[in-house]
Amino acid sequence: MGEILDEYGRKVKIIMDDLRKAMAKSMNLEKNSFSSQFGERPVIQARLNFYPRCARPDLVLGVKPHSDASGITVLQDKEVGLQVFKDDKWFRVAVIPHAPVVILGDQMQIMGNGIFKSPMHRVVTNSERMRMSVAMFNELETDKEIGPLEALIDEERPRLYRNVKNYGAFNFKCFQKGLIYTT
């Protein structure tokens, strides 16, 4: 299984690199504007999630509401369970066979000075089927400092976020306390 996950990780990294370049291009920035903030050796983590069937899905969450600390998350899923929060409501994310779900994380929201959003999301359980998913998280090098790109700060769009070093650890502390930090 290690070889399969390694190959999958390499392919997902290409997708993440291409997404960052496309996002920069869409904002008329140099194509590596976001990628350069990730550093020479950005972190890619894999998480394999297993959610057994649940007799009372109305009482049990698979994962509590949160936003991802990562820059980009790529999720491969076969069963419905992911929900996003928008306009004070939870919406189910449709599963498209063999298609990954891309979630922008807090790091992209900070680098984009709030132009990109890191959505609040959760996972709900299912009474009929168990659910498995693979999530790949792309984060900055551990000791890198993150902040909004200077090209995205001006009088019309002032700086929304302060610079933070080791954002992953900082965010994890907030998450453990039930707080969400993106400002």
C-alpha positions in Angstrom: 0.0 0.0 0.0 2.9 2.3 0.7 3.9 2.4 -3.0 0.4 3.2 -4.1 0.1 6.0 -1.6 3.5 7.3 -2.7 2.5 7.4 -6.3 -0.8 8.9 -5.5 0.9 11.6 -3.4 3.3 12.5 -6.3 0.3 12.9 -8.7 -1.7 15.0 -6.2 1.4 17.2 -5.7 1.3 18.0 -9.4 -2.4 18.9 -9.2 -1.7 21.2 -6.2 1.3 22.9 -8.0 -0.8 23.5 -11.1 -3.7 24.9 -9.0 -1.4 27.4 -7.2 0.0 28.5 -10.6 -3.5 28.9 -12.1 -4.7 30.9 -9.1 -1.7 33.2 -9.4 -2.3 33.6 -13.2 -6.0 34.3 -12.6 -4.9 37.3 -10.4 -2.3 38.5 -12.9 0.5 37.6 -10.6 3.8 35.8 -11.5 3.0 32.1 -11.7 5.1 31.1 -8.7 3.8 33.8 -6.4 2.0 31.4 -4.2 4.3 28.4 -4.7 7.3 30.3 -3.6 5.8 30.9 -0.2 5.5 27.2 0.4 9.3 26.9 0.3 11.8 24.4 -1.3 10.3 21.4 0.6 6.6 21.9 1.3 4.9 19.4 3.5 2.4 17.0 2.1 0.5 14.9 4.5 -1.9 12.0 3.8 -4.8 11.2 6.1 -6.8 8.0 5.7 -10.3 8.5 7.2 -12.6 5.7 8.2 -16.2 6.4 9.4 -18.2 3.3 10.4 -21.9 3.1 10.0 -23.7 5.0 12.7 -27.1 4.1 14.1 -27.8 7.8 15.1 -26.1 10.1 12.5 -28.2 12.9 13.8 -26.3 12.8 17.1 -22.7 12.0 15.9 -20.3 14.0 13.7 -17.5 12.3 11.8 -15.4 15.4 12.1 -16.4 18.6 13.9 -16.7 21.9 11.9 -13.3 23.3 11.0 -11.3 24.9 8.2 -8.1 23.3 6.9 -4.9 24.8 8.0 -3.3 23.7 4.8 -2.7 25.6 1.6 -4.7 23.1 -0.5 -6.4 19.9 0.5 -7.3 17.2 -2.1 -9.9 14.7 -1.0 -10.8 11.5 -2.7 -14.1 10.1 -1.5 -16.7 7.6 -2.6 -19.5 8.3 -0.2 -21.4 11.5 0.7 -20.5 12.9 4.1 -18.6 16.1 3.5 -20.6 19.3 4.1 -19.6 23.0 3.7 -21.1 25.9 5.7 -22.3 28.9 3.6 -24.9 31.5 4.3 -25.6 30.1 7.8 -26.5 26.6 6.4 -24.8 23.3 5.9 -24.6 22.0 2.3 -23.8 18.5 1.2 -20.8 18.2 -1.2 -21.8 15.9 -4.1 -19.5 13.0 -4.8 -18.5 12.7 -8.5 -17.0 9.2 -9.2 -13.2 9.3 -9.6 -13.0 13.1 -9.2 -11.2 14.7 -6.3 -12.6 17.4 -4.2 -10.3 20.5 -3.8 -10.6 22.5 -0.6 -8.6 25.7 -0.2 -7.1 26.0 3.3 -6.3 28.9 5.6 -2.8 29.3 4.2 -4.2 30.2 0.8 -6.7 32.5 2.3 -3.9 34.3 4.2 -1.6 34.4 1.1 -4.5 35.7 -1.0 -5.3 38.4 1.6 -8.9 37.1 1.8 -9.6 36.9 -1.9 -9.7 33.1 -1.6 -11.8 31.5 1.1 -11.0 28.6 3.3 -14.5 27.1 3.8 -15.8 25.9 7.1 -16.7 22.2 6.7 -17.5 19.0 8.6 -18.1 15.3 8.0 -21.4 13.7 9.0 -21.9 10.0 9.6 -24.2 7.7 7.7 -26.6 5.1 9.1 -26.5 2.9 6.0 -22.9 2.7 4.9 -19.4 3.1 6.2 -17.2 5.8 4.6 -13.6 5.9 3.8 -11.7 8.9 2.3 -8.1 9.9 1.5 -7.1 13.5 2.2 -3.9 15.0 1.0 -2.8 18.3 2.7 -0.2 20.6 1.3 1.4 23.0 3.8 4.3 25.4 3.9 7.7 24.2 5.2 7.4 24.1 8.9 9.5 27.1 9.8 8.3 29.4 7.0 6.5 32.6 7.7 3.2 33.1 5.9 1.5 36.4 5.1 -0.5 38.1 2.4 1.3 38.6 -0.9 2.3 42.3 -1.1 0.9 42.5 -4.6 -2.6 41.9 -3.1 -2.4 44.7 -0.6 -3.4 48.2 -1.5 -5.7 51.1 -0.4 -8.8 49.3 -1.7 -7.8 46.0 -0.2 -5.8 46.6 3.0 -3.8 43.9 4.7 -6.3 41.5 6.4 -3.8 39.1 8.0 -0.6 39.5 10.0 2.4 37.3 9.2 2.6 34.1 11.2 5.5 31.7 11.5 4.8 27.9 11.7 1.2 28.4 10.9 0.4 24.6 11.1 1.4 24.4 14.8 -0.3 27.7 15.6 -3.5 26.6 13.9 -3.5 23.2 15.7 -3.4 24.9 19.1 -6.4 27.0 18.1 -8.2 23.9 16.8 -7.6 22.0 20.1 -9.2 24.9 21.9 -12.2 24.9 19.5 -11.1 28.2 17.9 -10.7 29.0 14.3 -7.9 31.4 13.4 -7.7 33.1 10.0 -7.4 36.7 11.1 
